[in-house]
């Protein structure tokens, strides 16, 4: 018993539409959270100021990330 080519074609089209809809849904979910992960302009200014302070104090690269994080929290 062989399925007609039209039936096979329709099944392939339906399957591809379902996969495309699922992929589009996943992308929509990712885009919704992106603004929450972005840094604010104020945070960018503080980070740049802390990085400049670290450079002026000639802090090693190994310690610089910790220094900048502490600086942004107001620790230094």
C-alpha distance (Angstrom), angle and dihedral (degrees) to the residues before:
residue distance angle dihedral
X1 . . .
X2 3.82 . .
X3 3.78 124.9 .
X4 3.79 114.9 -127.0
X5 3.78 115.1 -106.1
X6 3.81 91.2 -117.2
X7 3.81 91.3 60.1
X8 3.80 91.9 48.6
X9 3.81 90.3 48.1
X10 3.82 92.2 50.2
X11 3.79 91.7 48.6
X12 3.82 90.0 51.1
X13 3.82 91.2 49.6
X14 3.81 92.6 48.7
X15 3.80 92.0 47.5
X16 3.81 92.5 49.7
X17 3.82 90.7 49.0
X18 3.79 90.9 52.2
X19 3.79 91.9 49.4
X20 3.82 91.7 47.8
X21 3.81 91.5 49.7
X22 3.80 90.9 50.3
X23 3.81 91.9 50.1
X24 3.81 91.8 48.5
X25 3.80 90.2 50.5
X26 3.80 91.3 52.0
X27 3.81 91.2 50.8
X28 3.81 91.5 49.5
X29 3.81 89.5 53.9
X30 3.81 91.7 51.8
X31 3.80 93.8 49.3
X32 3.80 92.5 52.4
X33 3.81 93.2 61.3
X34 3.81 96.8 42.7
X35 3.85 96.4 86.9
X36 3.80 89.7 53.9
X37 3.80 90.9 57.4
X38 3.80 96.4 48.7
X39 3.79 119.0 100.5
X40 3.77 118.3 -118.5
X41 3.82 120.9 -118.6
X42 3.82 88.7 -109.2
X43 3.82 91.4 54.3
X44 3.81 90.3 48.5
X45 3.81 91.2 52.5
X46 3.81 92.1 48.4
X47 3.80 91.5 47.5
X48 3.80 92.0 49.9
X49 3.81 91.1 48.3
X50 3.81 90.8 49.3
X51 3.80 91.5 48.2
X52 3.81 90.3 50.8
X53 3.81 89.9 49.2
X54 3.83 89.8 51.2
X55 3.80 90.6 50.3
X56 3.81 91.8 49.1
X57 3.80 90.2 50.7
X58 3.83 89.6 46.9
X59 3.80 93.5 -128.1
X60 3.81 113.6 -178.1
X61 3.80 117.2 -106.9
X62 3.82 89.6 -116.3
X63 3.81 90.6 61.5
X64 3.80 98.7 31.2
X65 3.82 97.7 86.4
X66 3.82 91.4 52.7
X67 3.80 90.9 45.6
X68 3.81 92.4 51.2
X69 3.82 92.7 47.7
X70 3.81 91.3 49.3
X71 3.78 90.3 45.8
X72 3.79 92.4 51.6
X73 3.80 90.2 51.4
X74 3.80 88.6 52.8
X75 3.80 95.9 -105.7
X76 3.80 96.1 124.4
